[in-house]
Structure formats: structure tokens, C-alpha cells
Amino acid sequence: MRLNLHDAAAWLRFAALNTLRNRRRSAVTAAVAALGTAALLLAGGFALYTYEGLAQESARSTGHLVMARAAQFQGDEDLPLQHGLDDLAGLRQRLLAEPEVRQVLPRLDFGGLIGNGDKTLVMMGVGIDPDAEFAIKGPFLTLQAGQVLATPAEGRAGLEVMLGAGLARSLKAVPGSGLTLLASTTEGALNALDVTVRGVVSTGVPELDQRLVYTDLATAQQLLVTPRVSSLGVYLDRMASTAPLRDRLATAFAALELRTWEQQAPFYRSVRALYNRIFGALGLIIGVIVVFVVANAMAMAIVERTREIGSLRALGTLPGQMQRVLALEGLLLGAAGSAAGAGVALAVSAALWVFPVEMPPPPGRSQGYPLHIAVDPTLYAAALLAMLLLSALASAWVARRTVRLPVVDALGHV
């Protein structure tokens, strides 16, 4: 074969033929690169899917933006709703005028006691606009018995509640049971309301289900004797609108504070930081393994071909050209392996949609979740590029000394 040193296609063909000299060794090297690539893509895809799922859950729970007074976010009040929001209707109207805003949900957080006449327990109450809440959030609660709350007729409270499953079990309450809510008003006095259980729900967090009480906003305001609310959850058309709208609204509502869903989601931030460390370490380990395997395979091939390298040097091939062609051989092995690994990752990701796998409940939760792997073009491109570069650099590194041997020593190598 007559080599044209300036013809990249000839060098590529030359490198490809060299990788086929020892097919078994090349297959093992490519297989390791394939497994490494597949592991990186599956682990990274799982992390990305988890991030996306937690982000959507957090935004659905609180809203893409949360509006309240700055002191409200500190959670330090002498009296209930001391830092609450007034003029709910006016604030909602101004926010809904923004084109990115889909819905504005009021929330009234309060604490107190709940009893059935024989037993009294501490509760964590949440007053909501039921119709808008369930319409915009979707099935964020699991209904175990009864019905979900409905917005009462204008001008009167519904006097109905939904209980967390654990709290309902402790109070032996079922849909239709009568209970009494007791809480401090905004003036510091005690107020009680008799309510009816409309439904029993589960949030998936057992500790929260032990204390949770949902009621409509009018009932909560009647209990606390106030027209105020704790905060407003602002739901947008898409996640990308969050930061730009916050910056714009910060000027229009200078007296209030706007926080993003991420600022209100410590669990999301903790999981992301943990997974970044875990999968970052995993990627580093896989990269080191691939480098050693490719380097070992190329070192064996180079030792076997030392006399051939000496012959090519004697014919005028420069050391840099020989090093590049050997690096190209490693690149081809890495390319074959990473392409196969990407195919495996795609197949596994697709199979998980066709044949669902349920993950066990995470710590602190009572409900599992489906296992899915995100297919992200950027992740795939980064993983493939990393494998190609590692393979080429490993090959070039182990070839650097051999290609610079004196021609006589290379020809006399045994």
C-alpha cells in the first residue's frame, strides 16, 4: 500500500486496518469503552431525570415564584399572619396581568389544635383556593377516602377539611366525621370552628401526613379572623420565565419579596449537590478505567509493532506522524466503543418506558416513583467527546517514547 502522508483518508484507513490486526484485543478495548460510555450516560440520564422531576414537583408545590413580605420568609411571628399580605384581590389582578402568569394561588399557613371531642392533636393547617389549586397543580395529593375540597359559595365558608392520612388515623376520622379546629386569631385570642371531614389524603411524606389539615381559604380566614393570606404562589407558562419575571416584578412590588421555586426547595438543592458529587466521582473512575484499558491495549500493540514502526521511520515517516496515527487508532477504538455504549444507553432508556420499573420510596417518603433515564443531546455529546479524547490521548501518551526510538534500535527490537 502506497501511503500518502498528506491524505487524511489514507491515514484513517491505515489506522482502521491496524486495529483489526488483533480483533480480540480491539473488541475487549472497545467493549470497555462501550460499558464506560453506557454507564456514564445512564447515570447522568438518571440524575438529569431526577433533577427535572424534583424541579417540576417543587415548582408545582410552591409556584414558580412565591410572593410574601420579607419577614414572612423568616417564619418568626409574634401573632398569626403578623406579616401577612393584604389586598389579595388587587395583588392577584396585577400579577395575572403579566402574560407569563397562568395562575396565582393564595396560601394561608396556620397552626393550632384539632380534636374529635376525646382526643386533641397538634395540626399544621393550610388554607387554599381549592378549585384553582387542584386545577393548576394536578394530582399532587393521593386521595384515600372521600372527596377533595371544593371552593364554597361566595360569602360563606365551607367549614370542611381534608386530613392527612396519619392524622385521620389518629383521630379515627372518616369522611363525614365532625371535628373542632382551635387556633389563635391575629389578635391573640383563641377561636374554634366545628368542621366536617370531606376527604383523607396522603402527601407521600408520613411525618407530614401526621399533622396536615387542608381547608378552603374562607374557612381558614374565619378561624383566624383575618382577610390576610401568608403568601401567593405565582405559576408561570414555563420554567424559563422564572428569573426574568422575578427581576421585572421586583421593581413593581418593591415592598414585597419574590423568591423562586429553587430558593424554596432545599430538598432539591441537597439532592442535586449530592448527585453531582456521586456521579462526578463515578465519571472520574470510569474515565480512569477507560484510559488504563486503552493505554494497555495500545502499549501491547506498539510493542508488537516496534520493528514495523522502525521500518516506517526508515522510509521517512516522522515521529509526530507515527504518534498521530497511533492516537488515531485509539480514537477509532474509543469511537466504536462509545457509539456502541450510546446505543445501549438509548435502548435501556427506551425499554424503561415500555417496561416500567418502580423505584422504592426514598428516605422520608411512603411512595415510590418510576425509574426513567433522560436522553439529553448535550450529555450524549459530552460523553462521546470525552471518550474519544481520552482514548486518543491515552494512545498518544503510550506511543510517545516508541516512535522516537532511533531507527536502528527500533529495527533491532526483539
Phi, psi and omega in degrees: 000127179271118184270133172256107187294344181262004183255108183298325180295323179294317177297320180296317179295319178300315180294320180296319179294324179294324179294338181271001180295314177243089188296323182295314180296318178296322180295318179296317179298314179295325180295320178296317177297323179294315179296319178297316179296314180299318179297316179299315184291321180290317178294314179295321178295321176297316179297316180296319179295321178295316178301313182296317180296316179292324179296314179296319179296318180294315180294323179290328182286313186254340191102153178296327174230146177240123180253130177196174172287150184303321181292335180295325181290340178283339177071021182247101182234140173280327179228153178304136177057030176301326180248028182287171180266135173261172175054056181302314183298318180294318179296317180297319181296318180293321180289320181291345177287343177286134184296333182280344187275123178270319183201154176234118184249122176284153178218134178235109179265133179210158177239166180167206181237151176225135183217161178247011182102328178251334185220138180234134182230158175285139180235158168244106186266148177225120175264129186224168169266095193303312184299312180291323182299309183285334179289319185274327184272336183077204183280073181272352175236152176260114181281119181261334180200151177077214182229162176282162179296153174232150178292125181290167178299149184301134176094357179215153179275152180280335181054038176233154181222158166248136182252148169295151186300319180294319179293318178298320179295319180294324181269359184053042183260141176229166177307128183101346179291148177262134180226169178236129175260137178230126182208161175279139177278176179291348177263358179094357178275168177263141178223146181231146176225137172272128183230166178243138178284121179264327182200163177239128186230164175230135177269350186090356177244104186304319181298322178289322179296341180285344186229351193283134174226121174258136173217164178286159187300319182296321179294317179297319179292326177293322179294319182268356179056062182201149172268002185281166170229161181284315185200170175237129174266122184257116182258128188253173181287333179200160184297324185295343181280351189299302184295313179299319181290322178300316180297322181287320182286335181300328178283319182289331181239063185296332183280349182245167179246139177244127177241147179278165178301326182291323176295334181262011185235075180296328180296317178299314181295322180292316180296318181296316179296319180295311181296324178298320178290315183297307185284336172295316177296320178298316179298321179296316180297315179297319178299317179296318179298314180298317180300315182293320181293313179296318180297319180295316180296317181289326178297317178297317180295322182291319178299317180295334186249022182298316180295323177296319178297320177298321179296316179295323176296320180295333179277357175113002178289132182280152179304319180297324179291320178295320179295323180292320181290325176291322174297325178294326176297315176298321178298319180294319177297316178296323180294315179297315181293315182292325177295318178294320179296321177296322177296319178297316180298319178296319180295317179294319179299317179291321181297327181291337174281327181279321180240086186300142175239128182265126176277149177292158180301137175289167179305134179083002180240157179249359182235136176281187181209154181289142178274120176225155180241122179288140175254099185251120182303322180295318178297316180296316180297318180294318181294316180296316180297320179297317180296319179297314181294317180297317180295315180294317181293321178297318180294316180296325182293314183285341182271348191298323184280319184296317184290347181255006175297147172304144184303320181297315180295320180294319181292331182268004181294138179242000000 
